[in-house]
Amino acid sequence: MQIHWFLPTAADGRSLTVGTRGTHGPEGEAVASLAAIADRFRAPTIRYMTQIARAAEEAGFDAVLTPTGTWCEDAWLTCAALAQETERLRFLVAFRPGFISPTLAAQQASTFQRLSGGRLLLNVVTGGERDEQARFGDHLSKAERYARTDEFLTVLRGAWSGEPYDFQGEHYDVRGATVLAPPAPVPRLYFGGSSPEAGPVAARHVDTYLTWGEPPDQVTQKLAWIRGLAHAHGREMRFGIRFHIVARDTTAEAWAAAERLIKGIDPAHVSKVQSVLAASESTGQARMSALNERFRDGWRPADLEVYPNVWAGVGLLRGGAGTALVGSHTEVADRIAEYAGLGIDEFILSGFPHLEEAYMVGEGVLPELRRRGLTATERR
């Protein structure tokens, strides 16, 4: 089992409202303006991102996920810079296939692998926000975007094959696509999507299917769906899950820290955020929002524990991954072990702020997972 961390290339801080200028940011989250939270805002400078990357490496995480979107720094350039500041940490670079040529993406990935010593992973983000896509000149429908992603990944792997690759489809027409030398190793492809259009694309192409954190019964259903589609193509794949995390020495300390993340937030602001998220085309976002519906009229944080130690409070103020694992280090390790038992192979975690929380998780939860034999017994 692999445990990854997150690189907040839009902003970081001690509040759920930090993140971006505008309505949506990396992973689609809705946020407040920077002016409202300037006292808790940490800019994504290369110096600060380096601190987080080195902390994640020292704490024993396998990789860091770097998001994509209008309001965050470019993931390719950021990770290329940070690869020179780290030794073994891998970089899960999120990018949108509609915004770049598949042959150029193959070339960039191959170069990254050679320059970093094989530390690149790729997170393919089809995109679920019409306004976000339009900023980049993309006006395809949701179904068309997934069809384009399907073709993109076909060309990408073809260009990595070592032989000139020809492809003609509805969205791409390439002749002799190739790279200087195939990447070694070939980057693993990560992909998430809960809609009917997403499943077949994952089944045909990706190595690790990602889901946002949901209660175990929902995760079980989703994994069975994707696993069945993959088997129809004669393929096996790994599964990953995205959670925020609030882990402390005691249960009480953890829940107090979780409640501080939303303490003092105006209910009117929550309503505004939720109205924006309701307009999303993302099926996964709709599933996340459904988890915190019962809380919106009551303001009782405990109501958002949708499963033991699974808290939907993050989704009140942010889009994308809206749940957190909350509890003592032992309790959080218990939940991770439970999800691993469902078939989850990789966990992508994050906390606010990401620098301090990387050490908190690395010194509290990861040793417990190693003790149980769920991860490598020693840091690499």
Order of alpha helices (4+ residues) and beta strands (2+ residues): beta-beta-beta-alpha-beta-alpha-beta-alpha-beta-alpha-alpha-beta-beta-beta-alpha-beta-alpha-beta-alpha-alpha-alpha-beta-beta-beta-alpha-beta-alpha
